[in-house]
Amino acid sequence: MFDDSKTEGKDSGASEFERVVGGFVSPEEPARRIVWTPEKHLAAAVLTDALIEVRDLAQHPGHRKQVAEDLEWIFSDATESPFSFLELCGIFDLDPSYVRGVVVHWLRDALRALGVRVDGGRRASASEFVARVVRRLREE
């Protein structure tokens, strides 16, 4: 994907890969500073908090209610709130389907680690699977 040779016309000493991934900026390139508004910082915190809770706490009985709420928020198609999952994905240019797929993967792994049979012998759609997980979390 990236050309690991030195950048043509510039002897920066860094490959294109290093420049992109490592954040290297040569003296010829203007420095760019990214400034987020307080609202964008809050949006990032809301999104990352929900994702981290699902990833890290799905297996912990004391956090089941919070994980269920996070899952409902992540899999909701509501857009009325400026802090809805879909709106936040838009702010950060994230594909909601991809993020939801990662969450489903985390849930399947968490359930398998607990010894729970994941799909009852058939592969459920992501929305069916998440709905069953949320019901189960709320019942326990």
Secondary structure, DSSP 4 states (H G I P E B T S, - for coil): ----SBPTT---SSBHHHHHHS----TTSPP------HHHHHHHHHHHHHHHHHHHHTT-GGGHHHHHHHHHHHT----SSTTSHHHHHHHTT--HHHHHHHHHHHHHHHHHHTT--SSTTS---HHHHHHHHHHHHHH-
